[in-house]
Amino acid sequence: MNAEDYQTMEQVRAGVDGIDRRLVALLAERFAHMRAAARIKPERGHVRDEARKAQVIANARAEAERLGAPAEVIAALWEQLVEASIGYEMAEFDRLRA
């Protein structure tokens, strides 16, 4: 159902809950990619790549703008997501080489 068609808060909440489930699944998939990166990168110092971080955040901001979503909010969320991903990837890098 399209959010514009909702008539009740129950519909809104059910819609949000469904989106949250899909977001968590997508985040799990994203973190699987971080595990792959940790496995592939030859040096721990390669985990943090500030140029790539800036590119990822800029891409998210641009996509938010294209979709009419709040670009500043999305950019802030992506800043946190990328930092969490870097931390996770570093931990995985260390775990794989322990």
N, CA, C and O atoms as a GROMACS GRO file, in nm:
protein
  392
    1MET      N    1   0.085  -0.118   0.000
    1MET     CA    2   0.000   0.000   0.000
    1MET      C    3   0.089   0.124   0.000
    1MET      O    4   0.194   0.126   0.065
    2ASN      N    5   0.048   0.224  -0.071
    2ASN     CA    6   0.121   0.350  -0.080
    2ASN      C    7   0.090   0.434   0.044
    2ASN      O    8  -0.025   0.442   0.086
    3ALA      N    9   0.193   0.495   0.102
    3ALA     CA   10   0.175   0.576   0.223
    3ALA      C   11   0.072   0.686   0.203
    3ALA      O   12   0.004   0.725   0.298
    4GLU      N   13   0.059   0.737   0.084
    4GLU     CA   14  -0.039   0.843   0.056
    4GLU      C   15  -0.183   0.792   0.069
    4GLU      O   16  -0.276   0.871   0.083
    5ASP      N   17  -0.200   0.661   0.063
    5ASP     CA   18  -0.334   0.602   0.073
    5ASP      C   19  -0.373   0.564   0.215
    5ASP      O   20  -0.488   0.526   0.239
    6TYR      N   21  -0.280   0.572   0.309
    6TYR     CA   22  -0.310   0.532   0.446
    6TYR      C   23  -0.421   0.618   0.505
    6TYR      O   24  -0.429   0.739   0.480
    7GLN      N   25  -0.506   0.553   0.584
    7GLN     CA   26  -0.615   0.622   0.651
    7GLN      C   27  -0.604   0.613   0.804
    7GLN      O   28  -0.669   0.689   0.876
    8THR      N   29  -0.523   0.520   0.852
    8THR     CA   30  -0.514   0.499   0.997
    8THR      C   31  -0.368   0.492   1.040
    8THR      O   32  -0.278   0.466   0.959
    9MET      N   33  -0.346   0.515   1.169
    9MET     CA   34  -0.212   0.502   1.224
    9MET      C   35  -0.166   0.356   1.223
    9MET      O   36  -0.046   0.330   1.213
   10GLU      N   37  -0.258   0.263   1.232
   10GLU     CA   38  -0.221   0.123   1.224
   10GLU      C   39  -0.158   0.092   1.089
   10GLU      O   40  -0.060   0.018   1.081
   11GLN      N   41  -0.212   0.149   0.982
   11GLN     CA   42  -0.154   0.131   0.850
   11GLN      C   43  -0.015   0.194   0.843
   11GLN      O   44   0.078   0.134   0.788
   12VAL      N   45  -0.002   0.313   0.898
   12VAL     CA   46   0.128   0.380   0.899
   12VAL      C   47   0.230   0.295   0.973
   12VAL      O   48   0.341   0.271   0.924
   13ARG      N   49   0.192   0.248   1.092
   13ARG     CA   50   0.285   0.169   1.174
   13ARG      C   51   0.320   0.037   1.105
   13ARG      O   52   0.436  -0.005   1.108
   14ALA      N   53   0.224  -0.027   1.045
   14ALA     CA   54   0.252  -0.152   0.973
   14ALA      C   55   0.346  -0.125   0.856
   14ALA      O   56   0.437  -0.204   0.829
   15GLY      N   57   0.325  -0.014   0.787
   15GLY     CA   58   0.413   0.022   0.677
   15GLY      C   59   0.555   0.048   0.725
   15GLY      O   60   0.652   0.002   0.664
   16VAL      N   61   0.568   0.122   0.834
   16VAL     CA   62   0.700   0.152   0.891
   16VAL      C   63   0.768   0.023   0.937
   16VAL      O   64   0.888   0.004   0.913
   17ASP      N   65   0.692  -0.065   1.002
   17ASP     CA   66   0.750  -0.191   1.048
   17ASP      C   67   0.802  -0.274   0.931
   17ASP      O   68   0.909  -0.335   0.940
   18GLY      N   69   0.728  -0.276   0.823
   18GLY     CA   70   0.772  -0.350   0.704
   18GLY      C   71   0.898  -0.290   0.644
   18GLY      O   72   0.990  -0.362   0.604
   19ILE      N   73   0.903  -0.159   0.638
   19ILE     CA   74   1.023  -0.091   0.587
   19ILE      C   75   1.142  -0.120   0.677
   19ILE      O   76   1.252  -0.148   0.629
   20ASP      N   77   1.120  -0.115   0.809
   20ASP     CA   78   1.230  -0.143   0.903
   20ASP      C   79   1.286  -0.283   0.882
   20ASP      O   80   1.408  -0.302   0.886
   21ARG      N   81   1.199  -0.382   0.861
   21ARG     CA   82   1.246  -0.519   0.836
   21ARG      C   83   1.332  -0.523   0.709
   21ARG      O   84   1.437  -0.588   0.707
   22ARG      N   85   1.288  -0.454   0.605
   22ARG     CA   86   1.366  -0.451   0.480
   22ARG      C   87   1.498  -0.377   0.498
   22ARG      O   88   1.600  -0.418   0.443
   23LEU      N   89   1.495  -0.268   0.574
   23LEU     CA   90   1.619  -0.194   0.600
   23LEU      C   91   1.720  -0.278   0.676
   23LEU      O   92   1.838  -0.278   0.643
   24VAL      N   93   1.674  -0.350   0.778
   24VAL     CA   94   1.765  -0.436   0.854
   24VAL      C   95   1.824  -0.543   0.763
   24VAL      O   96   1.943  -0.573   0.772
   25ALA      N   97   1.743  -0.601   0.676
   25ALA     CA   98   1.793  -0.701   0.583
   25ALA      C   99   1.898  -0.640   0.489
   25ALA      O  100   2.000  -0.703   0.462
   26LEU      N  101   1.873  -0.520   0.441
   26LEU     CA  102   1.969  -0.452   0.354
   26LEU      C  103   2.096  -0.417   0.429
   26LEU      O  104   2.206  -0.428   0.374
   27LEU      N  105   2.083  -0.376   0.555
   27LEU     CA  106   2.201  -0.345   0.635
   27LEU      C  107   2.282  -0.472   0.661
   27LEU      O  108   2.406  -0.468   0.657
   28ALA      N  109   2.216  -0.583   0.686
   28ALA     CA  110   2.287  -0.710   0.703
   28ALA      C  111   2.365  -0.744   0.577
   28ALA      O  112   2.478  -0.791   0.584
   29GLU      N  113   2.305  -0.720   0.462
   29GLU     CA  114   2.372  -0.744   0.334
   29GLU      C  115   2.492  -0.649   0.318
   29GLU      O  116   2.597  -0.690   0.271
   30ARG      N  117   2.474  -0.524   0.359
   30ARG     CA  118   2.583  -0.426   0.350
   30ARG      C  119   2.699  -0.470   0.438
   30ARG      O  120   2.815  -0.463   0.396
   31PHE      N  121   2.670  -0.516   0.560
   31PHE     CA  122   2.776  -0.560   0.649
   31PHE      C  123   2.844  -0.688   0.598
   31PHE      O  124   2.962  -0.710   0.627
   32ALA      N  125   2.773  -0.770   0.524
   32ALA     CA  126   2.837  -0.885   0.459
   32ALA      C  127   2.942  -0.836   0.360
   32ALA      O  128   3.048  -0.898   0.345
   33HIS      N  129   2.913  -0.726   0.292
   33HIS     CA  130   3.011  -0.668   0.201
   33HIS      C  131   3.133  -0.615   0.279
   33HIS      O  132   3.245  -0.621   0.229
   34MET      N  133   3.111  -0.565   0.398
   34MET     CA  134   3.222  -0.518   0.481
   34MET      C  135   3.310  -0.637   0.523
   34MET      O  136   3.432  -0.625   0.528
   35ARG      N  137   3.247  -0.750   0.551
   35ARG     CA  138   3.324  -0.871   0.583
   35ARG      C  139   3.410  -0.911   0.463
   35ARG      O  140   3.526  -0.949   0.479
   36ALA      N  141   3.353  -0.903   0.344
   36ALA     CA  142   3.429  -0.935   0.223
   36ALA      C  143   3.545  -0.838   0.206
   36ALA      O  144   3.656  -0.880   0.172
   37ALA      N  145   3.522  -0.710   0.230
   37ALA     CA  146   3.629  -0.611   0.219
   37ALA      C  147   3.740  -0.642   0.318
   37ALA      O  148   3.858  -0.632   0.284
   38ALA      N  149   3.703  -0.678   0.440
   38ALA     CA  150   3.803  -0.711   0.542
   38ALA      C  151   3.887  -0.831   0.500
   38ALA      O  152   4.006  -0.838   0.528
   39ARG      N  153   3.824  -0.925   0.434
   39ARG     CA  154   3.894  -1.045   0.386
   39ARG      C  155   3.987  -1.012   0.269
   39ARG      O  156   4.094  -1.070   0.257
   40ILE      N  157   3.946  -0.920   0.183
   40ILE     CA  158   4.019  -0.892   0.059
   40ILE      C  159   4.132  -0.790   0.079
   40ILE      O  160   4.238  -0.805   0.019
   41LYS      N  161   4.110  -0.690   0.162
   41LYS     CA  162   4.211  -0.584   0.178
   41LYS      C  163   4.339  -0.642   0.240
   41LYS      O  164   4.334  -0.716   0.338
   42PRO      N  165   4.453  -0.608   0.181
   42PRO     CA  166   4.578  -0.668   0.228
   42PRO      C  167   4.633  -0.606   0.357
   42PRO      O  168   4.709  -0.670   0.428
   43GLU      N  169   4.595  -0.482   0.386
   43GLU     CA  170   4.650  -0.414   0.504
   43GLU      C  171   4.538  -0.346   0.582
   43GLU      O  172   4.443  -0.294   0.523
   44ARG      N  173   4.551  -0.346   0.714
   44ARG     CA  174   4.451  -0.283   0.801
   44ARG      C  175   4.436  -0.135   0.769
   44ARG      O  176   4.326  -0.080   0.779
   45GLY      N  177   4.544  -0.070   0.732
   45GLY     CA  178   4.541   0.072   0.699
   45GLY      C  179   4.453   0.104   0.578
   45GLY      O  180   4.414   0.219   0.558
   46HIS      N  181   4.423   0.002   0.500
   46HIS     CA  182   4.336   0.024   0.383
   46HIS      C  183   4.188   0.026   0.420
   46HIS      O  184   4.104   0.062   0.337
   47VAL      N  185   4.157  -0.012   0.543
   47VAL     CA  186   4.016  -0.017   0.584
   47VAL      C  187   3.956   0.122   0.582
   47VAL      O  188   3.846   0.142   0.529
   48ARG      N  189   4.025   0.219   0.640
   48ARG     CA  190   3.974   0.357   0.642
   48ARG      C  191   4.021   0.427   0.515
   48ARG      O  192   4.140   0.442   0.490
   49ASP      N  193   3.924   0.470   0.435
   49ASP     CA  194   3.952   0.540   0.309
   49ASP      C  195   3.862   0.663   0.307
   49ASP      O  196   3.745   0.656   0.271
   50GLU      N  197   3.920   0.775   0.347
   50GLU     CA  198   3.840   0.898   0.362
   50GLU      C  199   3.781   0.945   0.230
   50GLU      O  200   3.670   1.000   0.228
   51ALA      N  201   3.852   0.926   0.120
   51ALA     CA  202   3.797   0.966  -0.010
   51ALA      C  203   3.673   0.882  -0.044
   51ALA      O  204   3.573   0.936  -0.091
   52ARG      N  205   3.681   0.753  -0.021
   52ARG     CA  206   3.566   0.665  -0.046
   52ARG      C  207   3.451   0.699   0.047
   52ARG      O  208   3.335   0.700   0.006
   53LYS      N  209   3.482   0.727   0.174
   53LYS     CA  210   3.379   0.765   0.269
   53LYS      C  211   3.304   0.888   0.219
   53LYS      O  212   3.181   0.891   0.219
   54ALA      N  213   3.377   0.989   0.177
   54ALA     CA  214   3.314   1.112   0.128
   54ALA      C  215   3.228   1.084   0.005
   54ALA      O  216   3.120   1.140  -0.010
   55GLN      N  217   3.277   0.996  -0.083
   55GLN     CA  218   3.202   0.960  -0.203
   55GLN      C  219   3.071   0.890  -0.167
   55GLN      O  220   2.966   0.920  -0.225
   56VAL      N  221   3.076   0.796  -0.073
   56VAL     CA  222   2.957   0.721  -0.032
   56VAL      C  223   2.853   0.815   0.027
   56VAL      O  224   2.734   0.805  -0.005
   57ILE      N  225   2.896   0.907   0.111
   57ILE     CA  226   2.803   1.003   0.173
   57ILE      C  227   2.746   1.098   0.068
   57ILE      O  228   2.627   1.128   0.070
   58ALA      N  229   2.831   1.144  -0.023
   58ALA     CA  230   2.782   1.232  -0.131
   58ALA      C  231   2.682   1.159  -0.219
   58ALA      O  232   2.582   1.218  -0.261
   59ASN      N  233   2.707   1.032  -0.247
   59ASN     CA  234   2.612   0.953  -0.327
   59ASN      C  235   2.477   0.941  -0.256
   59ASN      O  236   2.372   0.955  -0.319
   60ALA      N  237   2.481   0.916  -0.126
   60ALA     CA  238   2.356   0.904  -0.049
   60ALA      C  239   2.282   1.037  -0.047
   60ALA      O  240   2.160   1.041  -0.062
   61ARG      N  241   2.356   1.147  -0.028
   61ARG     CA  242   2.294   1.280  -0.028
   61ARG      C  243   2.228   1.308  -0.164
   61ARG      O  244   2.115   1.357  -0.169
   62ALA      N  245   2.298   1.279  -0.271
   62ALA     CA  246   2.244   1.303  -0.405
   62ALA      C  247   2.120   1.219  -0.430
   62ALA      O  248   2.023   1.268  -0.489
   63GLU      N  249   2.122   1.094  -0.387
   63GLU     CA  250   2.004   1.007  -0.407
   63GLU      C  251   1.887   1.058  -0.324
   63GLU      O  252   1.772   1.055  -0.370
   64ALA      N  253   1.915   1.104  -0.203
   64ALA     CA  254   1.808   1.162  -0.120
   64ALA      C  255   1.747   1.284  -0.189
   64ALA      O  256   1.625   1.298  -0.194
   65GLU      N  257   1.832   1.370  -0.242
   65GLU     CA  258   1.781   1.488  -0.313
   65GLU      C  259   1.697   1.448  -0.432
   65GLU      O  260   1.590   1.505  -0.456
   66ARG      N  261   1.744   1.349  -0.508
   66ARG     CA  262   1.670   1.302  -0.625
   66ARG      C  263   1.532   1.250  -0.587
   66ARG      O  264   1.436   1.269  -0.660
   67LEU      N  265   1.524   1.185  -0.471
   67LEU     CA  266   1.398   1.124  -0.426
   67LEU      C  267   1.311   1.221  -0.345
   67LEU      O  268   1.199   1.186  -0.308
   68GLY      N  269   1.361   1.340  -0.317
   68GLY     CA  270   1.284   1.436  -0.238
   68GLY      C  271   1.286   1.405  -0.089
   68GLY      O  272   1.199   1.450  -0.015
   69ALA      N  273   1.386   1.330  -0.046
   69ALA     CA  274   1.402   1.298   0.097
   69ALA      C  275   1.493   1.405   0.160
   69ALA      O  276   1.563   1.475   0.088
   70PRO      N  277   1.492   1.417   0.292
   70PRO     CA  278   1.575   1.519   0.358
   70PRO      C  279   1.724   1.486   0.346
   70PRO      O  280   1.776   1.400   0.419
   71ALA      N  281   1.792   1.553   0.255
   71ALA     CA  282   1.931   1.521   0.222
   71ALA      C  283   2.025   1.535   0.341
   71ALA      O  284   2.115   1.453   0.359
   72GLU      N  285   2.006   1.637   0.423
   72GLU     CA  286   2.094   1.656   0.538
   72GLU      C  287   2.077   1.542   0.640
   72GLU      O  288   2.175   1.496   0.698
   73VAL      N  289   1.955   1.498   0.659
   73VAL     CA  290   1.928   1.388   0.752
   73VAL      C  291   1.992   1.260   0.698
   73VAL      O  292   2.056   1.186   0.772
   74ILE      N  293   1.974   1.235   0.570
   74ILE     CA  294   2.031   1.115   0.508
   74ILE      C  295   2.184   1.120   0.516
   74ILE      O  296   2.246   1.019   0.549
   75ALA      N  297   2.243   1.234   0.487
   75ALA     CA  298   2.389   1.247   0.494
   75ALA      C  299   2.439   1.219   0.636
   75ALA      O  300   2.541   1.152   0.654
   76ALA      N  301   2.368   1.270   0.736
   76ALA     CA  302   2.408   1.246   0.875
   76ALA      C  303   2.395   1.098   0.911
   76ALA      O  304   2.482   1.042   0.978
   77LEU      N  305   2.288   1.034   0.866
   77LEU     CA  306   2.272   0.890   0.890
   77LEU      C  307   2.384   0.812   0.822
   77LEU      O  308   2.438   0.718   0.880
   78TRP      N  309   2.418   0.852   0.700
   78TRP     CA  310   2.523   0.780   0.627
   78TRP      C  311   2.659   0.802   0.691
   78TRP      O  312   2.743   0.712   0.688
   79GLU      N  313   2.682   0.918   0.748
   79GLU     CA  314   2.807   0.941   0.822
   79GLU      C  315   2.819   0.837   0.934
   79GLU      O  316   2.923   0.774   0.951
   80GLN      N  317   2.710   0.819   1.009
   80GLN     CA  318   2.711   0.720   1.117
   80GLN      C  319   2.725   0.577   1.062
   80GLN      O  320   2.799   0.496   1.117
   81LEU      N  321   2.653   0.549   0.954
   81LEU     CA  322   2.658   0.415   0.895
   81LEU      C  323   2.799   0.382   0.846
   81LEU      O  324   2.849   0.273   0.871
   82VAL      N  325   2.862   0.476   0.778
   82VAL     CA  326   2.995   0.451   0.725
   82VAL      C  327   3.095   0.433   0.839
   82VAL      O  328   3.180   0.345   0.833
   83GLU      N  329   3.086   0.516   0.942
   83GLU     CA  330   3.177   0.501   1.056
   83GLU      C  331   3.156   0.365   1.124
   83GLU      O  332   3.252   0.298   1.162
   84ALA      N  333   3.030   0.325   1.141
   84ALA     CA  334   3.002   0.194   1.200
   84ALA      C  335   3.056   0.083   1.110
   84ALA      O  336   3.107  -0.018   1.160
   85SER      N  337   3.045   0.100   0.981
   85SER     CA  338   3.094   0.000   0.886
   85SER      C  339   3.246  -0.011   0.893
   85SER      O  340   3.301  -0.121   0.887
   86ILE      N  341   3.313   0.102   0.906
   86ILE     CA  342   3.459   0.102   0.918
   86ILE      C  343   3.500   0.028   1.046
   86ILE      O  344   3.591  -0.055   1.044
   87GLY      N  345   3.433   0.059   1.156
   87GLY     CA  346   3.463  -0.010   1.281
   87GLY      C  347   3.441  -0.160   1.270
   87GLY      O  348   3.523  -0.239   1.317
   88TYR      N  349   3.332  -0.197   1.208
   88TYR     CA  350   3.301  -0.339   1.189
   88TYR      C  351   3.406  -0.406   1.101
   88TYR      O  352   3.453  -0.515   1.130
   89GLU      N  353   3.442  -0.338   0.992
   89GLU     CA  354   3.540  -0.395   0.900
   89GLU      C  355   3.676  -0.410   0.969
   89GLU      O  356   3.746  -0.509   0.947
   90MET      N  357   3.715  -0.314   1.050
   90MET     CA  358   3.842  -0.325   1.123
   90MET      C  359   3.840  -0.444   1.218
   90MET      O  360   3.937  -0.519   1.227
   91ALA      N  361   3.729  -0.460   1.289
   91ALA     CA  362   3.717  -0.573   1.380
   91ALA      C  363   3.723  -0.704   1.304
   91ALA      O  364   3.786  -0.800   1.349
   92GLU      N  365   3.658  -0.710   1.188
   92GLU     CA  366   3.661  -0.831   1.106
   92GLU      C  367   3.802  -0.856   1.052
   92GLU      O  368   3.849  -0.970   1.049
   93PHE      N  369   3.869  -0.750   1.009
   93PHE     CA  370   4.007  -0.762   0.960
   93PHE      C  371   4.093  -0.826   1.068
   93PHE      O  372   4.167  -0.920   1.042
   94ASP      N  373   4.082  -0.774   1.190
   94ASP     CA  374   4.161  -0.827   1.302
   94ASP      C  375   4.122  -0.971   1.335
   94ASP      O  376   4.208  -1.054   1.362
   95ARG      N  377   3.992  -0.999   1.334
   95ARG     CA  378   3.945  -1.134   1.365
   95ARG      C  379   3.997  -1.236   1.264
   95ARG      O  380   4.039  -1.346   1.301
   96LEU      N  381   3.995  -1.199   1.138
   96LEU     CA  382   4.038  -1.292   1.033
   96LEU      C  383   4.187  -1.320   1.037
   96LEU      O  384   4.233  -1.422   0.986
   97ARG      N  385   4.262  -1.230   1.097
   97ARG     CA  386   4.408  -1.246   1.099
   97ARG      C  387   4.462  -1.281   1.237
   97ARG      O  388   4.583  -1.284   1.258
   98ALA      N  389   4.372  -1.309   1.330
   98ALA     CA  390   4.416  -1.343   1.466
   98ALA      C  391   4.476  -1.481   1.473
   98ALA      O  392   4.518  -1.525   1.580
   0.00000   0.00000   0.00000
